[in-house]
Amino acid sequence: MNILATIPFPLQVATVLFLGLMYGSFANVCIHRLPKKESVVSPRSHCPSCNTQIAAWDNIPVFSYLLLKGKCRQCATSISIIYPIIEAVTALLILAGFIKFGVSWKFVIFCFVGPALVIITAIDIEHKVIPDIITLPGTIFGLVAGSYLVGFKDSAFGLFVGGGTFLLISEIYYRIRGNVGMGGGDIKFIAAAGALLGWQQVFLIIFLSAFMGSVVGVAGLAKKRLSALSQIPFGPFLAGGTLVAYFSGERLIHMYIMSVTGGY
Ligand SMILES: [Zn+2]
């Protein structure tokens, strides 16, 4: 008998949200420590201003920020609103995954993939880099999880097609422009995403991220907020494309095939 069916749905949602907030809290630790190559396990969190160790009851995701009105209890220095936003976004992503996939391996895999996408987005926006410490284990994870999701052959093919396509684009760009347009982190990311979702969906991710990137890029250039497209980190768009593909990739590809073949 399915134990889950005996638990009322609101309680299921509350449990998943709680789990998501915990992941979000850990995501914050990763976002701030991975670029500095610090351990994400120890030491406990400190206030970046007065260095006081943050007590457990002041470290509750989102709620502590609200209770403390966004200030450190000791030194009253403002805490960045990015922290509770990261926690809330992660929790909502996990909840969306639960509602979409139910209790399944696809949901379990998403509990790793979702927070990783949040971490990559935040780090790439701030530091313009996607750390190897996420993408390299991510490639192994992608192959293992991808073997379950799409089969080992499609997964391995996705790794090489994704990584190879970006390597080629990066090489062509370098030959034409003489500078590096696409970072190594982007190449490793798309290889990992290709391994996770297979070669068919890696093209969908590339298409979606290039589309979103060019919309934002053109808007930014038009408002003169950006002087060159190369200033925009590509990681957030890759993460967005991967997210869309993870949730709806099969349906989007099916719709595309239908529209090309006219349903035959
Ligand atoms: Zn402080």
Boltz pocket constraint, residues with backbone or C-beta under 6 A from the ligand:
constraints:
  - pocket:
      binder: B
      contacts: [[A, 47], [A, 48], [A, 49], [A, 50], [A, 51], [A, 52], [A, 72], [A, 73], [A, 74], [A, 75], [A, 76], [A, 77]]
      max_distance: 6.0
